[in-house]
């Protein structure tokens, strides 16, 4: 199933975030142009996606709901933030790939999987753009970009922020995904659950959740939110995994398996 990504209106024609919505579509199983025949197989895609979530998380509550033929009603809106973008490429991997590119690939897959499981979503960006509205220098544009991201998140009543980033360090030995949480209610518990599911797909990862004390976005949002550092771009083995579709799908399944246990009525 090809899923449109819906952005939060901010009047940014240059960024593709204006009120007419998103322009790019993605299938959880790969970014591709929309093709007519793919709609014939959407049910198969749904089954495979749900199985992926269940394999990662156990998913007993989902199984119960499906067995009892009860519709899943979500009250939360998942706000997906692909970190950086446009002129701000973020970190550069050991093979020269910009962080912003990998962030966007994972965010689009996450958006598609959330839709498959009945979540309403909003994306900060769907393409390789920054979301600034003012500023003449790169630093000023960055400030505007961050303030706009905060505004977008806070404008979503019942919103939950999932911000996707990549880590890097001067020593290439370091690896492992790590989840950081905002100061808002529910953020720490969500971070702990996501970290636990990420560890399930990477048993060698012994990292623990931490508060996002020095991250502007996480310090200023008024909604529950987590920032997922998906891995280290400075580690050659992990960088290769982060660029692979297979690992990106597993990572998204781990995150959504946690989200699937919230927001039900």
Beta strands, then each sheet from edge to edge (+ up, - down):
strand 1: 2-4
strand 2: 25-27
strand 3: 77-82
strand 4: 120-123
strand 5: 159-167
strand 6: 178-181
strand 7: 210-211
strand 8: 224-232
sheet 1: 1+ 2-
sheet 2: 4+ 3+ 5+ 8+ 6- 7-
end
